[in-house]
């Protein structure tokens, strides 16, 4: 009886795993087929030769190398600034006493519910006046700001779990607050940083609507808009579209798989127990 | 000045020093946009025209889409809202139980937890333009779903000749299936993390009292996971009401508005037709208010009975 249960258990998990992987396999299969062979069959992979040259075409001739570098650039700076800005802010909220603390904190957290599509219009206007329109900085700033609620919340909760006596004893010995933060708290915050890095890597890498509004010069485009450029309407070249898609999906899969252990640990510590 | 108040003052100065980068960005990009956008919703201006040409319109923008001052827009707005509500309802009814079941199955097995967990997160990790195109391909008239059905006796009358996203009555359900598929991982991983925090002794005590698996779920697991269910409901509700990219890439709200949702309508109003930035903002904040109220209601409804 127990054996049957175990097999059933694994069976159900395997079924769901298959459903999770199917679109990914579909993507890989379609990218190496002849363009005419993608539709009209449910065979995942090409029956004849695998056309890897589609990738060369997309990477070199269609400029995906450039778009890839753009995406790396935007994600890198976004993640770096998020970790610096909100570790500092999270520390202030967790360990220091100052007037206006609650108002400022809930001001940040309240942004979580702000409808992104709606503030795009004023964002566009501000960036126009500040000269950030159609630059990577114009993408990075709103992305960093959008990450504030969750990042501040997670850093603050994480810093709170570190015993306060550590802070007090360092203070009594005459260490400045900034030194305590840099030498004691920052090194301890690495797991929180890993969680925040993963979440925002996903968010910034996959973002479509923000670059759609902010960027207009083709050579500045990030991967998601570049993929939409490959969509030629009714007569889609599925192999090209899917090769571009796979190029934009692989980095997040690799990055996430490598760091997911920290992500789950961070969730348990930061969100579930809080 | 006493030593004590000097230390206190130093702490305040340091705190605001640490908050400076975050606050600067918040004031320029965040707060300004929010205030500006709320303000805009009471003005009339089209996207081509300058800000200086804005005319104060009172609540006319809201009357345009809520009470039929602009009949077509009102009809589209309520229809889109209906679709968003369908999506929210389906997400909560399917994502929560499916995620919990999968998390419990995953918790029970000894070997292979890590590999299953990695695979289960793929729909969340890849949720982007790329995967939306894959689903467009699967749902295509000659796509793999139709091809698959064609090969199964009695199921071939399910084939959608114009593709699953091309028929009025299958487009929205097809979108919802895809949305649920990509929403499960986030909730699943929350439940999985939550299950690990439940004290094993509780289950052992239930075993001694002869409790069945179902009773354990009902009286231990479910109540212990209530805080996570609250988070999951709020997150999924918010996601359903803010849905945009999937629809924009896959159907643009079509065919004939059958998958139109609020954010696509707002985006079109603001950036595509340019019919009215003011109206777009007014609609956006109405959606915000709705999301906020629904989140509060679900938090109250699901609150731990012990706290009530």
Interface residues (C-beta under 8 A of the other chain):
Chain A: X6 X9 X10 X12 X13 X16 X17 X19 X20 X21 X23 X24 X26 X27 X30 X38 X39 X40 X41 X42 X81 X84 X85 X86 X88 X89 X91 X92 X96 X97 X98 X99 X101 X104 X107 X108 X111 X113 X114 X115 X116 X117 X118 X119 X120 X121 X122 X123 X125 X126 X130 X141 X142 X144 X145 X148 X152 X176 X177 X178 X181 X202 X205 X206 X208 X209 X213 X224 X227 X228 X231 X238 X241 X242 X244 X245 X246 X248 X249 X252 X253 X256 X257 X260 X264 X267 X268 X271 X272 X273
Chain B: X8 X10 X11 X12 X14 X15 X16 X18 X19 X21 X22 X23 X25 X26 X28 X29 X30 X31 X32 X33 X34 X36 X37 X40 X51 X102 X105 X106 X108 X109 X112 X116 X117 X118 X119 X120 X121 X122 X123 X124 X125 X126 X127 X128 X129 X130 X131 X133 X134 X135 X137 X138 X140 X142 X143 X144 X147 X148 X151 X181 X185 X189 X190 X192 X193 X194 X196 X197 X227 X228 X231 X238 X242 X244 X245 X248 X249 X263 X266 X267 X270 X271 X277 X280 X281 X283 X284 X285 X287 X288 X291 X292 X295
